Amino acid sequence: MPQIRPIRDLKNTTAISNLCHEVGEPIFITKNGYGDMVIMSMETFEKSTFTNNLYNKLAIAEEDLKAGRVSDVDDAISEIRQKYGL
């Protein structure tokens, strides 16, 4: 369940830091009852960034597959060997 906290809670930085590490997901900060910002631990940020990059690469691979931009693995290995003299 998402954590939503008022901006005044940011005064207690230790508690917010601990919460970021405990919940392992972004914490939404509100100002005057409206969404203002999102904070998270470095670990959560890195995990989120990795996942987003992975999904982007999978989407590109699916587009390549649909467009027919694929090659047989044996052909690809042969091309690599020729290119690098292996």
Protein Blocks (a to p, Z undefined) as FASTA:
>chain_A
ZZdddfklmmmmmlmmmmmmmnopacdddeehiafbdcddfklmmmmmmmmmmmmmmmmm
mmmmmnopacdfklmmmmmmmmnoZZ
